[in-house]
Amino acid sequence: FAGYMSHQSCDSARIFPWVTTEVIARAKMEAKGESKLEVRMKKAPLLKKNMNQNGCSGEKIIDKIHRSIEMKRKFFSFEFFPPKTDPGVINLYTRMDRMVAKFEPLFVDITWGAGGSTAKLTLEISKNAQNYCASDVLMHMTCTNMPMAEIRDSLDKAKEAGIRNILALRGDPPQGQDTWEQCEKGFAHAVDLVKFIRKEYGNYFGIAVAGYPEGHISSKNLEEDIKYLKMKVDAGADFIMTQLFYDVELFFEFVKRCRNAGITVPILPGVMPINSYNSFKRMVAFTKASVPKYIWENLEPIKSNDALVKAYGIKLGITMCKKIFQSGFPGVHFYTLNLEKAITKILGGLGLAKLPSKGLRKLPWKQSCATRRQKEDVRPIFWANRPYSYLNRTVSWDEYPNGRWGNSTSPAYGELYDYHLMGLKPASLKERLRMWGAELKSEKDVFSRFTEYLEGKISRLPWCETGILLETIRLKQGLLGINNNGFLTINSQPRVNGAKSEDKVVGWGGPNGYVYQKAYIEFFASPERIQMVQKLLNTEEFKSLSFHAVNAKGHQLSNYSHTNAVNAVTWGVFPGREIIQPTVVDMASFRVWKDEAFALWQSQWSAIYPKGSKSETIIKTIHDTYYLCNIVENDFVNGDLTSLMSALEKFGRANEAKESKI
């Protein structure tokens, strides 16, 4: 063995039976500088193609249900409906994003308006919920006013969007019509829709169907309705979701009858909290749901007090759900009516409203549930505060980085459009004027807006769609100092050297691991200030910092050795896994990001002021002359950005004093 270790030539290794010719060939290729991946690709040229075609698959809800049952873990889900107005849709996205992030439901479902009236919007919201809110989606689809060709088109679009789950319904009559009628070349029953989906799409879609604890209003009796329900299951339905009910015993009896009829798939109970007396009466009249006498008696003395009615509805919801869980059912489905408070309090009463532990985040950034992005685990840091834009601009990529960032110039970023600049949840003109100033007198007023954002006095900036992250607090004092002096920060992260992956602020990736970060800062600054940055970085004190700046015209300044450098700024080490590197600073992507970052000065900020006004001129000057700069502190063990920020603040103050004298 000692003799083997002394050999310099790979050929001499043949003296050992464990060292094959394949190992020798691989050693020679790696000695030439070829990576292990390149070696594997030469050996198996079809590997990459097969991975692209079969490597990613979205999750079916039935699989998640079975997994929860096996783990004996309670679960819940939310239903939302498409609002009638654009502002309503924007508010729904905000609420949905917040509820999904806070409670982590097993899935959300999006309704299909009567007569297919919201078909396009239902698909859009379903796609956005899955892509941007990181939730698996169950999309409703009905037979009402939907010829087979339109159903096929809707299913094709759902599949193209990566949606894997459909709730197949016959549907209600169109508005203004009392009875349901089959449309020309359409389906008559939900079972026909289930059969069509299975025939045309195989097992791609998970299929849910509706169950009615008291029987559908069109059925003669419950026995007949359960017979039709079994036909839907036999045709390929994976699970059943029930209509709302308020008598839990009726639900238990319904499940018992289903089991006796040979229906074995999971049955999820539907719960709708009482939010007001009048809406409760209307819903009960519409659905014909039985209401126990004691509920009416409890509501009667408080029916004119909405607050008391809502409080009672929350208490009733908790009682019902506890009874359901105690009887062995693993989950409930909440009809939210696009409302949040009642659901929040019910989940709190059930002990299910605990905020997810930050240490359990799979990655530092929120993942998409879109089918083709299932294995994505690397992103540039620049879109950290505008994730919706990043997802949208990369939606057409054939594959997404996994393991390492690779060559970002290969998949082209989507063209920059107005909807990227406004974001998924745009602020109104009135709101932007309130936050960013109805009138600007100088660039100093702009500096003040950035410090007010850091202090929590305003809720957002064009580049930052939410408030500052908890980890940013570690840098807050330094950031306040430099922002007040003209270094306008839009992104940052502190140094982290081996924090436990369960850490509540910076943790991610699962238990028993360690996470690391290089300190990072990104800001806009005038040419004079950028020159100061360059001078500082040329000194011995700041030799461990990497720097890249670019202006709106594309002029670049950098101390990187080559123009397409990639610098890992976040990584983690976990038991039984390779090192995960989810966030990078990538020079090629930064040049793409700068177009969006500079465009936001105009589309979101200067656009709120009259043409030719002093305020508009100030923003235009910043857009035309400033640089966008990112700095990485590569010494994640001992280095941080405190000294640099102190030096920049000092320069800013000296520069301001100089200008005031002039």
N, C-alpha and C positions, 0 to 999 in steps of 0.2 A: 504493500500500500504506500509506504514511504517512497519507494522507487517510482510508482505511478505518479505521485504528486510532483516529483521532480522533473517529469517529462514536459517539454515545451511544445511538442507537436501533438495535435489532436489524433493523428493517425496511430500513435503509439498506444492510445487508450484501448485499442482492440484487444489487449491482453486480458481485459476484464469482461466477463459474460454480461454484466449489467449495463455496459455501455454499447448501445447499438449504433449501427451506421447512421440512423436517423438523428441520434443525439449528436454524433460527430458532425454531421452536416449542419445541424442547427447551431452548434458551437462555432463553426466556421463562419456562418452567415452573420451571427451576432458579433463575431470578432470584426467583421467588416463594417459594423455600425448599423446593421439592419435591426429593427425592433422585433420583439417577439411576435407582435401582431402581423408585421410584414412577413415573417417566416411562416406563420400559420396560414396567411392568405395565399402564399406561394404553394403551400402544400395542399390547400383546399380552396381553389379559386371560386367555388360556388358557395362558400360559407357566407360571404357578405350578402349575396343575393337572397339566400334562404332566410337569413336573419331579418332582412328588410320585409320579406313577404309574411313571415310567420312569427317574428320575434315579439310583436306587440299584440295584445288583445285586451279590449275593454272588459269590465267586470259586469257579469249578469247579477241582478239583484237576488235571484234565487240562490246563487252560490254564496252570497253574503249572508242571506238568511240561514242557510244550512250551517255555515261556519259559526254564526252567533249561537245557534242552537247547540252545536257540538261543544262550544266553549261555555255554555250556560250563562251567556251574557245578554242582559236585557237590551233591547234596541227600540228605536222609534223613528218615525219618518214624518215629513211635512208635505202638505199639499198647498200649492199656490195657484192663483188664476191670473190670466193676462189682464192687466188694467186697460181701461178704455182710452186713456190719454197718454201722450208722450211723457209728461212729468210724472204720471203715475207709474209708468214702466221704469223710469229712472229711480224713483223711490223704492220700487220693488227690488231692483238690483241691489240697492244699498242695504235694504232690510234682509234680503236673502243671503247676501254675502256675510252680513254680521251674524245671522242666526246659524248659518252653516259653520262659520269659523268658531262660534262660541259653543255650540252644542254637539257638533259632529253627528248629524242624523245619519242613519244608514243610507238613506236616499231622499231625494225630493221628487215630487211629481207635479207636472204642469198640466192644467186642464185644457180641454178643447172646447171652445165656445159652441153654444147651441147652433146646430145647422152648419157647423164648420166655419162659423163666423170669425174665429180667431186662429184659423189653421196656420197662416203664415207667421203670426206673432207667437203662437205656441211653439213652433219649431225654432224660432229665433231665440226665445227665452230659454228653451231647453238646451240649445247649443251653448248659449252664454253661461248658463248655470253650470254646465259640465266643464267648459273650457276655463272660465274665470273664477267661479265660486268653488271649484274643486269638489263637486258633489256628483255622485252617480245620479242619473235622471231617469225617471219613468215618465215617458211622454204619452198623454192620452191620445186616442184616435177613435173617432166615431164613424158610423155608417151614414149619418144624416147628411143628405145633400152631397154625398161623395161618390161619384161614379168610380168604377174600378180603376180607371186610368189615373184619376186624381189620387186615389189611395196609394197606388203604386208609386206615383211621383213623390208623394209625401214620405213614403217609406224609404225610397231611394235617397232622398235628401237627408233623412234621419241617419241612414247608414253612412252616407258621405260625411256627416258631421260627427260620426263616432258614437252616436246614441245606440245603446244595446238593449233597451227595455221599452216595451210598449204595453199600455193598458188598453185592451181591445174592448170597445163598448158599442152597443147599438146606437146610443145617444138619445137625447131628448128631441121633441118636435121643435122646429124653428120657431123663433119668436113670433107671436101672433097666430100660431097654429095650434089647435087643441089636440089633434091626433097625429101619431107618427105615420109617415108614408114612405115606402121604399122609393128611392129615386131611380130614374132610368139607368140601366146598366150598373146598378149599385147592389149592395147586399141587404138582405132583409133582417138578419140577426147577427149578434156578436159572434156566434159560433162560425158563421160564414167568414167573418174577418179573421178569426183565429186560423181556420183552415187555409185561407189564402196566404197568410203570413208564413205558415209552416211549409206550404207547397212551394212558394216562390223564393223564400229566404232561408229555408232549412232551419238550422239551430242558431243562426246568427243572433236573432233577437230572443231575449227573454220575454215571455208573455204573461201578463197578469189579466185577470178578468174580475168583474164585479159580482159580489154576492149580496143578497138581500135577506137579512135575518127574519123579516116578516113577509118575505115574498115580494116580487116586483109588482107594481101596480097593474101591469098588463096581464099577469098570470091569474089563473082561476083560484089557485091555492098554493100554499108553501110546498106541498109535495110535488106539484107540477113544476114549480120554479126550481127546486133542487134537481129534478130530472134534467132540465135544460142546463143547469150549472154543471152537472156531470158530463153532459155532451161537450161543453166548452173545455173541460179539463181533458177529456178523452181526445179532443181534437188537437191538444198540444199546449194548453195553458199550464204555467209553472206554479202559480200561486193565486190566491183569491184575496181581494180587499173588499171589506164589507161597507155598505152604506152606513151612515151615522145611525146611532141608536142611543137610547137613554135608559133602557131596561137591560141591565147586564145579564139577567137570567134568561131573557129571550135570546141573547147572543149565544149563551152556553147551550141552550136547547137547539139552536140552529146548527151549531158545530156538531153536536151529537147526531143530529139527523143526517148531516153531510157524511159523517164517518160511517153511519149505518148504510148509506147509499153507495159506499165504496169510494168516496172522494178522500184521497189521502194527502193531497198537497197542503202546504201551509195556508192558514186562513188568518189574515191580519184584521183585527177589529178597528173600525173607524170611529174616532172620537172627535166631536165638535164642541168646544167650550161654549157656554152661554155667555154672550157678550152684552146683550140688551134684551129686554123683555119682548119688544115688538119684533125684532129680527128673529128671535127664537120662535115666536108664534108663526111667523111667515114660513120659516124653514120646516117646522113640524107639519104645517098645512101642505106644503109642497111635497114633502117626502112621505107623508102619511105615517110617520114614525110614532109608535106608542110612547107615551110619557107616563111614568108611574104617578099615581095620585099624589103622593107625598111631595113630589117636585112642584106640581101646581100649587099645592097648599103652602109650601115654603116661599114660593115666588109671589103669591097674591099680595101679602102686606108690604112688599118692597118693590113692586113692579114699576112704580113711578120714580124710583131712585136708581139711576143707571149704575152708580158706583157700587151700591149694595148688591144689585143684580149681578154685576161682573164678579164681585167678591164671592157671591154664592156659586156662580158658574165655575170659578176656580176650585172652590172647595169640592163641588160635585165631581169635577173632572179628576181631581186627585183621588177621591173615593172610588170612582169607577175604575181608574187605571190600577189602583192597588188591588182591587178585587180581581181584575183580569190577570195581573202578574201572579198573584197568590194562587190562582187556579191553574198555573202551569203554562200560560201563554207567554211566549218570549218577547213579544213586541206589540206596539200599538201604532196606529197611523193617525196623525192629527190633521184635521181639516182646519187650517189656520185662518181662512178668510183674509189672508195677507196681513194679519195682525200678529203682534209679537208679545205683548205684555202678559196676556193670559197664559200663553204657552210657556213663557219663561217661568211664571209662578207655579204652574202645574209641574213642570219638570223639577223645579226647586223642591216642591212638596214631596216629590217621589225620590229625591236624592239623586237625580240624574242631571242636574244643572251645573255640575262642577265644571269649571273651565278646563279645557284640555291642558295637560302639562306640556310646557314648552320643550321639556326634555324628550318628549315622545314625538316631536316633529320628525318626519322622515328626512327632510332636508331643510336648510335655513330659509328657503323660499317656498311659497305655497305651490304645490303641484297642480297640474291640470288633470282632469279625469278623462280627457279626450283619448280615444282609442290609440291613436298613433303616437301619443306623447307618454305612454305608460312607462317607458324605460328611460325617459329623459332625466338626467341627473346632473347636468352642467349648464350654467348660464353665465353670460357676462353680468357684472355687477351694476352696470350703468342704468338698467331699467328697474332697479330694486324698488324704487318708489312709484314706478308706472308699469306694474306687471301686466295690466290688460293690453297696453300698447305692444309690449314685447310679444305676448301670445298672438296678437292679431297680425303683427308684421312677420311672424314666422309660421303662420298657420299652413302655408303651402309647402313647407319643407317635406321632402320625401322621407327623411329620417332625422332624428334628433340626437344630439351628442349624448353619449353614454360612456362613462368611465373617464374620458378625457375630452377636452374641447375640440381638439383637432384643428382643421383648417376652416376658419369661419368664412373664408371667401368662396368656398364651394357652394353652400346653399345661400342664395341671394336673399337679403332681407326684402320684404314687401315694400312697394313704393309708399311714400309718406302721403297720407290723405288727411282731410280735415277731421274725420272721425277719430284718427289716431291722436290728433292734437287736442281734441276736446275730452277724450277719455270716455269710459263707460258711464261715469257719473258726473257730467259736467256741472259746474257752478253757474248760476244765472248771472246776467249782467249786473243786477242789483247787488247780488252777493259778492261779486268780484270787486265792485266799486267800494263796498263796505270794508272788505278785507285789505285791498291793496291801495286804497286811497282815491278819493274822488278828485283830488288835484295834487300834482307833484310840483314842488318848487325847485328841487335839485336832485342830483343823484343820491344825496344823503338821505332823502325821504325813502328811496328804494332800499338803501341799506337798512333803514329802520324796519321796513316790512319783514326783512329776513330775520332780524333779531326778535321781532314780535312773534314770528312763527315758532322760533326755538323756545320762546317763553310761554307758548301756549295761548297767546292773546288772539291769534288768528289760526284757523283750523287747517289751512292748506296754502300751498304755493303752486304755480303751474306745473312744477316738476315733482311735487310731493302731494300725492292724493289723500294722504292721511296724516295724523299727527306724528311726532317723532317717536322712534322706537325706544324701548327701555334701555337698550345697550347704548344709545346715543347720549344718555344722561352722563355717562362716564366722560364724555368729551365736551359736555355742554358749556362749561365756563370758557374753555379755549375757543369754541365755536362762536360764542357770543362776542368775544373780543375781536376776532378777525372779521366777522360779518359786519360789526359796527364800524369797521375800518376798510370796507370795500372788497373783501374776499367773500363772495356771496355763495355759501355752501348749499348744495342740493343733495349730497349723499356722503355718508361717512360710516365707518365702523371702527371700534377700538381694537387694540392688540389683545389677543387671547392666546395663552400658552398652556395648553393641556388642561382646560376646564372639563369637569365631568360632563358627560353628555346629558345628564339629567338636570343640569343647571337651569334654573327657571328663567334666566335672561338670555343666555347665549347657547343653551343646550339644544341639541337636535340629534337625530340618527338612531335613537333607541338606547337601551340601558347598557351600563358597564363599558362605555366607550369614553374617549377623550376628543375634544374638539380644539381647533387652532384657528386663529385669524391673524392676518397681517393688518396693521392699522392702515386705514384708507381714508382719503378725503378727496372730494370733487367740488370744484367751485368755479364761478365766473369771476374774472378780474380784468382790470384795465391793462393795456400794454406795459405801462410803467410798473405796475405791481408784478406782472409776470417776469419782467426783467429782474426785479428784486428776488423773486423765487429762484431764477436761474443762478444768480450770484450766490445765494445761500447754498444751493445744492452743489456748487463747485468747491465748497469748503470741506475740510476734513470732518467736521462735526456731523455733516449730513450726507456723507458718502454712501450710506446704506439706503437712500431714498431713490425710487424710480419716478420719473416725471414725464408727462406727455400733455401738451397743450395744443389747441387748434382753434382758429377763429372761424367766423361764419363763412369767410371766403375760402377756407381750406388751408390756410397757411399753418404749418406745423412746427412745433419746437419739442425736442425730446432728448433724453439722455439714454434711451434704449439703444442697444447695439444694432438692431435691425428693425425694419419698418412694420413687421407683422408679429412682433413679440407677443407671447401669451404668458401672463404672470398669475399663478394660483394665489388667491388671497383667502380662501377658506378651505379647510380640509378636516377630515375626521378619521380616527382609528378605532375600530370596533372588533370585538371578539369574532373570529371565524370569517372575517370579510377582508377584502382588499381595502386599501386606503381610498376613501371617497373624497373627491375634489369637486364640490358643487358650484363654486363661484370663482370666476377668473376676471382679470383685467386683460382685455384683448384689444390690441391697437387697431385692428381692422374694424372690429365692431364699434370701437369708440368713434371712429370717423363716420360711421353710419348714425350713431346716436347723436352726434353733434348737430346734424341737420334737424333732427326732431327737437333737441334741446334749444337751439337758437330760434326755431320756428315758434316755439311756445311763447317767447317774448312778444311776438307780434299777434299770434292768433288768440291768446288768452289775456294778455296784459295791455298792450298798446291799443288793441281793438276796442277797449272800453272807453277810450277818450275821443273827443271830437278831432277830426282831421286837422292837422296843422296847429293843434294846441301845444302849449309848452309841455304838458304831461306826455303827450304822444311823442314829442321830439326827444325828450329825455330817454324814454324807453328805446326809441329808434337808435339813438346814439350808443346806448349800451349794446344793442343787437349788432350794430355795424362795427364797433371798435373792440369790444371785449373779447377775451379768450375764454374757452372752456378748458379747465385743467384738471387732471387727476394725478394724485401722488400716492405712492405705496411705500410704506416703511417695511423693508424686507427683513429687518431684524425683529422677528416676532418674540424673541426671548428677552431682550433688554431694551429694544428701541420703542419709542412711541412718538407721537406727533406734538407733544406738549411744547418742547423747545422750539420746534418750527413755528407753531402757532403763536408763541410768545414773540418770536422775531418778526413775524408778519404783522402782528398787532402793533408792535413798536414802529415798524416802518410806516404803517398806515397812519398812525398818529403824527409822525414827523412830516409825512407828506401833506396831511391836512393842515398842519401848522404853517407849512411853507406856502400852501395855496391861499390860506387866510391872509398872510402878509402881503401877498401879491394883490 
